[in-house]
């Protein structure tokens, strides 16, 4: 943690004075808001004197992705330290679509979180589409290089099989109308394909019913 604090201090020192001042102003305002509105102490995660008494603040950049690895590291660290007895791997697959976007050289891709189970290259997948269920095949399973965030453009590591839990970029034909927030199902048995289509479309019906209410 001392090494991480030094790295963050070095990164902060490289910013122009106006950026440093704005960061300090926003940090002080956030700490004050925690204290006045929720009666909680807060501190930057690498300066946190007592994680049991202070909320850890993790600065992130939506442009560069900097800070996302820190956030993931902190989540994993706290989970391992405080919830180790409740962590378990379940073989039943659980996969949720986060984002659909076009990536140069890959075409349209799907960013997903694989919470449980496995995915394999060549799997037939079924996802909820805006105009009906989409059936396609996994062409590539990709993950960012270590300490990189999946949404930030860069080189990817190719996998034949990926096991939960982690974020994955899936390259597949024609997924552009897939609905973020819906589940991704694997159906390699043609006899169960219609059941899978019906199941994924229940996500859309659920979303529409919530909008109507």
Secondary structure, DSSP 8 states (H G I E B T S, - for coil): -HHHHHHHHHHHHTS-HHHHHHHHHHHHHHHHHIIIII--EEEEGGG-S-TTTEEEE----TTT-TTHHHHHHHHHHHHHHHSGGG----SS-EEEEEEEEEETTTEEEEEEEEEESEEETT-EEEEEETTEEEEEEEEEEEEE-TT--TTS-S-EEEESEEESSEEEEEEETT-TTB-TTSBEEE---GGGHHHHHHHHHHHHHHHHHHHH-
